[in-house]
Amino acid sequence: MIKEDQGFHTYLAQDNLANVIGLLTLHETDALFSKSPFAEIMEFYVAPAYRSKGIGKVLLKAAEDYAREIGWSSLTLNAPPINISPATIKFYEREGFTHKGPYMGKKL
């Protein structure tokens, strides 16, 4: 983890020249349906040239390890539709994520 600020956590992956090639951010949240606080992944990105090389898996493992360490009950994220990014959905499923229904949003 490179930064922690008021419950918001940032993880970066860098190449040998210190260029950022991946990013994962998460924060603690709570909801009535949850019996304990959990983490929501807000941003998760790996540069296209570095995809399928284990970078996303390393970032996700670091976030999961931290979440377990402080006692969060689960991780959630907003995934793209399967018809838009089937490889992303398959990655999340391989890493143990399950479908929990769609998020909805409203522009203000």
C-alpha positions in Angstrom: 0.0 0.0 0.0 1.4 3.4 -0.9 -1.2 5.6 0.7 -3.9 5.5 3.4 -6.1 8.5 3.9 -9.2 8.4 6.1 -10.2 4.8 5.1 -9.2 5.2 1.5 -6.3 3.0 0.4 -4.2 3.1 -2.8 -2.0 0.4 -4.2 0.3 0.9 -7.2 2.3 -1.4 -9.5 5.3 0.0 -11.2 7.7 -1.2 -13.9 11.5 -1.2 -13.6 11.6 2.6 -14.5 9.0 3.5 -11.8 6.2 4.1 -14.3 2.8 3.3 -12.9 1.4 0.3 -14.7 -1.4 -0.7 -12.3 -3.6 0.9 -9.7 -6.1 -0.4 -7.2 -8.0 1.8 -4.7 -10.4 0.7 -2.0 -12.2 2.1 0.9 -14.1 0.8 3.9 -17.9 0.9 3.8 -20.9 -0.5 5.6 -24.5 -1.3 4.7 -27.5 -2.6 6.5 -27.3 -6.0 4.7 -23.7 -6.5 5.9 -23.0 -7.7 9.4 -19.6 -6.0 9.5 -17.7 -3.4 7.5 -16.4 -4.4 4.1 -14.2 -3.0 1.4 -15.3 -1.5 -2.0 -12.7 -1.4 -4.8 -13.3 1.9 -6.4 -10.6 1.8 -9.1 -8.8 -1.2 -10.6 -6.7 -0.7 -13.7 -3.7 -2.4 -15.3 -2.1 -0.8 -18.4 -3.0 -2.8 -21.5 0.6 -3.8 -22.3 0.8 -5.4 -18.8 -2.5 -7.3 -18.7 -2.4 -11.1 -18.3 1.0 -10.9 -16.7 -0.1 -11.2 -13.0 -0.1 -7.5 -12.2 -3.8 -7.4 -11.4 -3.5 -10.5 -9.3 -0.7 -9.0 -7.2 -2.7 -5.8 -6.7 -5.8 -7.7 -5.7 -3.9 -10.0 -3.3 -2.4 -7.0 -1.5 -5.8 -5.5 -1.1 -7.3 -8.8 0.1 -4.5 -9.4 2.6 -5.0 -5.9 4.0 -8.8 -6.4 4.2 -8.4 -9.7 6.1 -5.8 -8.2 8.4 -8.2 -5.5 9.6 -11.3 -7.7 9.6 -13.4 -6.6 6.7 -15.9 -9.2 5.8 -15.7 -9.0 2.0 -14.6 -7.1 -1.1 -17.0 -5.6 -3.7 -16.5 -3.9 -7.0 -18.4 -2.6 -9.9 -17.7 -4.8 -12.9 -18.3 -4.0 -16.5 -21.0 -5.8 -18.4 -19.9 -9.2 -19.7 -20.6 -8.3 -23.3 -18.3 -5.3 -23.0 -15.4 -6.9 -21.2 -15.6 -10.7 -20.9 -11.9 -11.1 -20.0 -12.4 -8.8 -17.0 -15.4 -10.8 -15.8 -13.5 -14.1 -16.2 -10.5 -12.6 -14.2 -12.8 -11.6 -11.3 -14.5 -15.0 -11.3 -11.1 -16.8 -11.3 -10.2 -14.7 -8.3 -13.3 -15.8 -6.4 -15.7 -12.9 -7.1 -19.4 -13.8 -7.7 -22.2 -11.8 -9.2 -24.2 -9.8 -6.7 -26.5 -7.9 -8.9 -26.0 -4.6 -10.8 -25.1 -1.3 -9.3 -27.1 1.6 -10.5 -26.2 5.3 -10.6 -27.6 8.7 -11.4 -25.8 11.7 -12.8 -26.4 14.9 -10.9 
